[in-house]
Amino acid sequence: MKVPLERIRIKKRVRMQLGDLQPLMDSLEARGLMNPVTVNSDYELIAGHRRLESARRLGWDMIEVRIVDARDELGMLELELEENLHRLDFTALELAQARARIEKLRNPGLLRRIWLALVRLCRAAAARLKA
């Protein structure tokens, strides 16, 4: 569900530094919000401070939220830690392989371009037959 950004309250947080938000802001502009921020039923922020602040800086009025059942300080703190502790960054090799795949998809070779053109042609012909 979407809620106005000003409705979300930020109380005492574990994360003190938000870091450089520009890459996240660029991602939000290009692809939108992929993961909602997490709040309790009183709209107190549990997880997603960087996403929330980036949305604010971009001038968004509304943001997608996930509401979880956590009202006491202990429950909220545990959820904030869980959200941030169990992430695993990509290895350098994984990042390099992903970037190589992106480059290959953005700039396919001649055979791949021919194949893609044939696929589009077949799909267009199939769509005309159905109509």
Sequence and secondary structure as in RCSB ss.txt:
>XXXX:A:sequence
MKVPLERIRIKKRVRMQLGDLQPLMDSLEARGLMNPVTVNSDYELIAGHRRLESARRLGWDMIEVRIVDARDELG
MLELELEENLHRLDFTALELAQARARIEKLRNPGLLRRIWLALVRLCRAAAARLKA
>XXXX:A:secstr
 EEEGGG B  S S       HHHHHHHHHH  SS EEE TT BEEE HHHHHHHHHTT SEEEEEE S  SHHH
HHHHHHHHHHS     HHHHHHHHHHHHHHHS  HHHHHHHHHHHHHHHHHHHHH 
